[in-house]
Amino acid sequence: MQNLATKFDNLTIQSDFIFKKVMSRKRICMHLLEELLQIKIADINYFEAEKSLEPDYASRGIRLDIIVADDKNTHYNLEMQVNNIKNPDTKHYVLPKRTRYYQALMDIDLLQKGQEYDLLPPTYIIFICVFDFFAKGNYVYTFKKRCLEDMELELPDEATTMILNTKGSHGNISKDIKSFYDYVNNHIINSDFTRQIDDEISYLKLDSKVRREFMLLEARLLDERREGKAEGKAEGKAEGIAEEKLATAKRLLNMGLSVQDVAKGTSLSVEQVENLKAEQK
């Protein structure tokens, strides 16, 4: 396993940490949005991005997405997606529900700031995926709500979700977006835009403060993984003890002991033992 220093030196734009740092540069983030949406943006303001990534042990989880608002108050949430993850319990891919979750978070944040719901601004959830989730080859998949009975009828809630597919092969995207895809996929620098991004990453890797933030972030994530494993072991042990008690109670009942005696001998409640006895009939 490579050490943290080597891991930091090998980070690319596909890293959540580096992606957030690069997109925290206004000129880069604005240009990406302008090229993607084919609009002009005079300025953007950041939300969350200015907060330090240093661990806050009072809360769980670290968000590494970028949230900005432009001069027209349209809000954008951008995140890099490298792995097409499945929920191990449901076996379903998590990406669709992740977009819904991010939309809900954005709306809740705005409402908590006193925004009336009917004045919620236009929003874009933009996931940059290094895989083709829909396997259709599109460069971009754009989603809005439409009426199933009349597909020309769109619900004007001003909420848009865009899944960018860096592995795409067709669709209408600008030269700079295609260049950005090439850079994400293979670190190919073939435009002034990707040169700016690459220069920014090189600069970030020379910044000792950025290196320290990364080290702290990795330590925090390692702690959370360890906590998760410890909790899993504790839960497994507790489940094993509970199952052993139930098995013992069943044996004692089969031997003819009373419900009260079995409850005392196993530390189960009288109700639990009565339920076991009823199941055995």
N, C-alpha and C positions, 0 to 999 in steps of 0.2 A: 504494500500500500504506500503510495507516494506521500511524502510529508507535506505539510501545509504550505511551506514556502514554494516547493516545486509545483504544487497544485495551483497556487496563486499565479505563478509565472506562466502556467499553461492555460489560463482562463481565456475564453474567446467570447464573442458577442452572444453565443448560445447560453452562456452562464447567466442565470437570473441576476446575480450580483452585478456583473459587468454591464448587462443590458440596462439595468436601472441607472447605473452611474452614467453611461453614455447618453441615455435619453434624458438625463437631468441637465444636459446642455441644451439650452433653448434653441439654438440655431439648428441642431441636428433633429430634435424632436419636432420642431415646427416644419422643417423641410420634409420629413417623413410623412407627416399628416397632410401637408399640402399636395405632395406628389400622389399619395394614396387616394385622397378624396377629390383631387383636382379643384382645390379651392385656394383662396388667398387668406392667410392669417396674419393679422397685424402684430399680435402678441399672445403669449400664453402665461398663465399663472399655475404654479405647482401646488398640489395638495398631497400631504404625506411624504413626498419625495425629499423634503428638506429635513425630515426627522432623522436623527441618528439611528444607525442599525445596531448600536450597542445594546446588549441584552437588557430587557426589562423583565426581571424574574417574577414580577407580579402578574404578567400575562403570558398566555401560551401562543406560540406561533408567530412567524414573521412574514409579513406580506412584502413581496418584492416586485409588485406591479407599479406602474406609473400612472398617476391621475393628474390630468391637467384640464384647465378651462381656457378657451380662447377668448378673443375680444368680443365675440358675440354671445358669450356665456354658454357655448356648447361644451359639454364635458366629455373627456375622453379617458378611457382606461385601457392601457396597453400592457401586455404581458407576453413574455417568451414562453413557448411550450415546446419542450424538446422530446418528452416521452408521452406516448399515447397510453395513459394509465387506465387500468381496469380496477374496479372495486372488487377485492378478493371475495367478498360475501355475495354480492349480486351478480358478479361476472360481467357487469355492464361498464362500458367506457364512461369515464367521469366528465369528459370535456363538455358535453351539452349542459349538464347540471351545473358545472363550474361557471359557465357563462351566465346562467340564471342567477346563481349565487352572487356573482360580481355585480350584476345589474341591481339586485336587491340591496347590496351593501352601498352602492352609489346613491340609490334613491333614499335609503335610510339616513345616510350621512347628510344629504341635502335637507331632508325634512327636519332633522335634529338641529340644524342651523336656523330653523325658523321659516324655511321655505314652505309656502302653501302648496298642497299637492297639485292643484290645477295650474300652478306656475312652475312646475318642475321643468328644468331646461332640457333641450335635446341632449341625448347621450349616445356615445359609441363605445361598445365593448369590443376591443380589437385584440385578438389572440394571434400571435405570429408563430405558426406551427411548422416544425421541421419534419413534418409528415403530412400525408394527404388523408385527413380523417374520413372524407366521403369517397375517396378513391375514384374521383371523376376527372382528375387532371386540371381542375380550374386553378388559376393563380389566386383567385379570391372567391370566397363564398359569403354573400351578403344576405342577411336575414332581417325581415320586418314582418309584422303581424298582418296576415291577410284573411279575408273571409273565405271559408271553404266552399260556401255556396256561390260565391262570386269572386273569383281570384283577382279581378281588377279592383276590388274594393279593399283599401288598406286602412287599418286602424291607425289614426294619426296621433299615436302616443309619443312619437318622436324618439323612440328607443330603437337603436340599430345595433346588431351584432355582426361583426366581420371576422371570419376565420381566414387568415392568410396562409396560403400553402406554398412554402418556399420550394417544394418539389414539383410545382405545377408545370404544365406544358402549354396551356392555352388560356386566352382571355385578354382583356384590354388593361394593361398596366403601363405606367410610364417607364422610360429607360432607367431612371434612377431607382425605381422600385425593383425592376428586374436586376439591376446591379446590386442592390441591397440583398436580394435573394441569393445571388451568386456569392456574395461575401459571407452571408450566414451559413450557406451550405459548405463552401469550400475555401473560404478565406481568399477569394479572388478579388483583387482591387482593379476595377476597370472603369472607375468614374471619379470625379472630384468628390462626390458625396461619400463614397466608400473610403476614399483616401482620408477624408476628415474623420470618419469613424475610426479607422485604423490608427491614425495619429492620436486620437483621444484615448484609445485603449493603451497605447504605448505610454502616454503621459500618466495615465492612472496607475500603471504598474510601477512607475517611478516614485509615486507619492506614498510616503511612509504612513500617513494617516489612513489612506485607503487600504493599505496592506493590513494595518492594525484592525480596521473595521471588519475586513474579511476574516481575520483570525478570530475575532470575537464572535462573529456570526457563526463560523464553523464550530466553535466551542459550544455556543448556545444550541445549535442543532444537534451536536453530539450528546449534550446533556439531555435533550428532549428524547432522543432515540433511546438512551440508557434508561430514562424514567419510564418510557413506554415498555421496554423489555422487563423492567423490574415490576411494573404494575401487572404485566401479563403473567409473570411467574407467580406473583402473589395471588392473582385471581385464580390461576390454575391450581395452586396449592389449596386455596379455600374451597374450590369446587370439588377437589379430590377428597378433602376432609368431610364435606357435606354428603357426598355420595357414599363414603364409608359409613357415616352415621346412619344413613337410610338403609344400607345393606344390613348393618348390625341390628337395626330395629326390626327389620323383616324376619331375621333369624330368631330373634327373641319372641316375636309374636307367634311364630310357627312352633316354638317350644312351649307355648301356652301361658307366657307371662302376661300380666294385666297391662292395660294401656298406661296406667299410672307408673308401674314399675319400669316399663320400657322407656317412658319419657325421662324418668330419673336416671336410668342407666346410660342413655345416649345424649342427654342434654337437649333433646328435641322437645318441642311443645306438645302438650296433650292433643291439641288439634291436629298437628302434623302426624302424630302416631295414629290417631283415629282415622285420618284420611288414608294412611297406608293400610290399615286394617280393612277399611271399606274396599280398597282396590284389590285385596287378596280374596275377597269373597266371590 
